Every structure is written in C-alpha cells, then in structure tokens.
Amino acid sequence: MTHHALTPARLLPWASPEGKHCYLLTDGSGRLSRAADTVESIQLDMAGDLLAHLSDMLDDEHVTAVQLRYLLARMSEALTDVCRIAESRGARLRVYTDVKAGTDPDGTPSPDAGPS
C-alpha cells in the first residue's frame, strides 16, 4: 500500500462571518488558493502602508489623539491579518520540511520514506 502525505488544511487569510478561522484543503493550485495568495499579498501591502503612515504621523506635531486612535485600530486589524498569514505559512512550511525529511508531521518516519 502506498502512503501519500496528506496536504494540510490551509488557514485562509480571512475569517468566517462568526469570526472563526477558515481552512482550505488543497494542493495549492486551485482558484481559491490563488485568491488567498492575492488577499495575503494585499493584506501585507496594507500593513506596510500603515507602518509608513504611522512614521509620518509620529513626525507630525499636530496629529490628534483621534487620528492616532484611528490609525492604531487599523494597525490592530492589520497585525491580526499578518499574524494569521504567518501562522498559515509556518504550518505549510513545517509540513513541507517534514515531507522533505521523510517524516510525518509528528516526527515519525513516513511509511514511504524507506529504511533509515
């Protein structure tokens, strides 16, 4: 019997309407997977833009508390997105590393890894 490593569920870069994590079972080549890649790229770009804006605001002596609170709220959202992206990519990287090393995600030798 041939054993194939299971592709892990991908944590998507958006939440359900209830705020729960959304996952996708894929090999990474489908339309929804490409959409997730695009959303991640946009989210990372937006986080970078917010950081640049923060730098400008910190140099402005006339910035108001309301402006800073608004920016911090958007930065909190962006950081949540960035953390979700990091978690998703880290999980996929661990599985890739395990498969390349011939082990299952729990560290045990994969059945098709052959003798060690």
Summary of the structure (lengths in Angstrom):
residues: 116
radius of gyration: 19.8
end to end distance: 19.1
largest distance: 70.1
contacts: 258
relative contact order: 0.15
helix: 59%
strand: 12%
